[in-house]
Amino acid sequence: MNILFFLSPKQDLMYVYDDFTLRQTLEKWENNRYASIPVLNRKGEYVGTLTEGDILWGLKKFHGLDLEAAEDIPIRDFAHKRDYKAVTVTTSMDQLIEAAMNQNFVPVVDDRGMFIGIVRRQAIIRYCYDRSRAAAAEQRRKLEKQEKRVPASAGVQ
């Protein structure tokens, strides 16, 4: 399975640039209640992931912050607790699933390192769930087929 099947493309996502100010970031984030978002540089490269917790800890660092002061603080000054590991389109499903076990989403970059989108953990779980249900249904069909082949009186003496 190709991970592009799961890709939510960049144009459909919310992300911020690392030179956005805190105010710009908060205003953009305000209408979308995501727990974490990708951060890109102006070249379009993935540079990290910003979480709500990163914002809160950054606010503590820049104590006494008001909205006007937020215009002077670039988001790149906020420490990230951890950055989500990006993958490429050639990443195996096993590697993708492993990355998604520890991240809400998996950033995807092209061969040049340019951000092209994300794979949401929900999409991977849905895929695994659907495959599991299909395998269980196939197993039931095989068992039913076997039961039809063996006559009911075959086991009785």
C-alpha positions as CSV (number, residue, x, y, z in Angstrom):
1,M,0.0,0.0,0.0
2,N,1.3,3.4,-1.0
3,I,1.2,6.1,1.8
4,L,-0.1,8.6,-0.8
5,F,-3.4,6.7,-0.4
6,F,-3.6,8.2,3.1
7,L,-2.2,11.6,2.4
8,S,-4.1,14.8,3.4
9,P,-2.5,17.3,1.0
10,K,-0.8,20.5,2.2
11,Q,-3.5,22.7,0.5
12,D,-6.2,21.1,2.7
13,L,-4.3,21.6,6.0
14,M,-3.6,24.2,8.6
15,Y,0.0,25.0,9.1
16,V,2.1,28.0,10.1
17,Y,5.4,29.4,9.0
18,D,8.2,29.6,11.5
19,D,8.4,33.4,11.0
20,F,4.8,33.9,11.9
21,T,4.4,35.9,15.1
22,L,2.6,34.4,18.1
23,R,-0.3,36.6,17.4
24,Q,-0.6,35.4,13.7
25,T,-0.3,31.8,14.9
26,L,-3.0,32.2,17.5
27,E,-5.3,34.0,15.1
28,K,-4.9,31.3,12.5
29,W,-5.2,28.5,15.1
30,E,-8.3,30.1,16.7
31,N,-10.7,28.8,14.1
32,N,-9.2,25.3,14.0
33,R,-9.1,23.3,17.3
34,Y,-6.2,21.1,16.5
35,A,-3.9,19.9,19.3
36,S,-0.8,20.2,17.0
37,I,0.1,21.7,13.7
38,P,3.0,21.5,11.2
39,V,5.5,24.4,11.1
40,L,7.2,25.1,7.7
41,N,9.9,27.5,6.7
42,R,9.2,29.9,3.8
43,K,10.9,27.4,1.4
44,G,8.1,25.0,2.2
45,E,10.2,22.6,4.2
46,Y,8.8,20.9,7.3
47,V,10.7,22.3,10.3
48,G,8.7,20.9,13.2
49,T,5.4,20.6,15.0
50,L,3.8,23.1,17.3
51,T,1.5,21.9,20.0
52,E,-0.9,23.7,22.3
53,G,1.5,22.8,25.2
54,D,4.3,24.5,23.3
55,I,2.3,27.7,23.2
56,L,1.4,27.5,26.9
57,W,5.0,27.0,27.9
58,G,6.1,29.7,25.6
59,L,3.6,32.1,27.2
60,K,5.1,31.2,30.6
61,K,8.6,32.0,29.2
62,F,7.4,35.4,27.8
63,H,5.5,36.2,31.0
64,G,3.3,39.3,31.1
65,L,2.5,38.8,27.5
66,D,-0.4,40.8,26.0
67,L,-1.8,40.5,22.4
68,E,0.2,43.6,21.2
69,A,3.4,42.1,22.5
70,A,2.6,38.9,20.7
71,E,3.2,40.7,17.5
72,D,6.9,40.8,18.3
73,I,7.6,37.2,19.1
74,P,8.2,34.8,16.2
75,I,6.8,31.4,16.7
76,R,10.3,29.9,16.0
77,D,11.3,31.2,19.4
78,F,8.9,28.8,21.1
79,A,10.5,25.5,22.1
80,H,8.9,22.3,20.8
81,K,8.5,19.5,23.3
82,R,9.1,17.1,20.5
83,D,8.9,17.3,16.7
84,Y,7.0,14.7,14.8
85,K,9.2,12.6,12.5
86,A,8.5,13.2,8.9
87,V,8.4,10.4,6.3
88,T,8.7,10.3,2.5
89,V,6.3,8.8,0.0
90,T,8.5,5.7,-0.2
91,T,8.2,4.9,3.5
92,S,6.9,1.4,4.2
93,M,3.5,0.8,5.8
94,D,5.3,-0.7,8.8
95,Q,7.4,2.5,9.3
96,L,4.3,4.7,8.8
97,I,2.3,2.8,11.4
98,E,5.3,2.9,13.8
99,A,5.6,6.7,13.5
100,A,1.8,7.1,13.9
101,M,1.8,5.2,17.2
102,N,3.6,8.1,18.8
103,Q,2.2,11.0,16.8
104,N,-1.3,12.5,16.1
105,F,-0.2,12.8,12.4
106,V,2.8,11.9,10.3
107,P,4.3,14.8,8.2
108,V,5.1,13.7,4.7
109,V,7.9,15.3,2.6
110,D,9.0,14.8,-1.0
111,D,12.5,13.8,-2.1
112,R,13.6,17.5,-1.8
113,G,12.4,17.6,1.8
114,M,9.4,19.8,0.9
115,F,6.3,19.4,3.0
116,I,3.5,17.9,0.9
117,G,1.0,16.9,3.6
118,I,0.2,14.7,6.5
119,V,-1.1,11.2,7.2
120,R,-3.5,11.3,10.1
121,R,-3.4,8.5,12.6
122,Q,-7.2,8.2,12.2
123,A,-6.7,7.3,8.5
124,I,-4.2,4.5,9.4
125,I,-6.5,3.2,12.2
126,R,-9.5,3.2,9.7
127,Y,-7.3,1.3,7.2
128,C,-6.2,-1.3,9.7
129,Y,-9.8,-1.7,11.1
130,D,-11.2,-2.2,7.6
131,R,-8.5,-4.8,6.7
132,S,-9.2,-6.6,10.0
133,R,-12.9,-6.7,9.3
134,A,-12.4,-7.9,5.8
135,A,-10.0,-10.7,7.0
136,A,-12.5,-11.8,9.6
137,A,-15.3,-11.9,7.0
138,E,-13.2,-13.9,4.7
139,Q,-12.3,-16.4,7.5
140,R,-16.1,-16.7,8.2
141,R,-16.8,-17.4,4.5
142,K,-14.1,-20.1,4.4
143,L,-15.5,-21.8,7.6
144,E,-19.0,-21.7,6.2
145,K,-17.8,-23.2,2.9
146,Q,-16.0,-26.0,4.7
147,E,-19.1,-26.8,6.8
148,K,-21.2,-27.1,3.7
149,R,-18.7,-29.6,2.2
150,V,-18.8,-31.9,5.2
151,P,-22.2,-33.7,5.4
152,A,-23.9,-33.4,8.7
153,S,-24.1,-37.2,9.0
154,A,-20.4,-37.7,8.4
155,G,-19.5,-37.5,12.0
156,V,-22.4,-39.6,13.3
157,Q,-22.2,-43.4,13.6
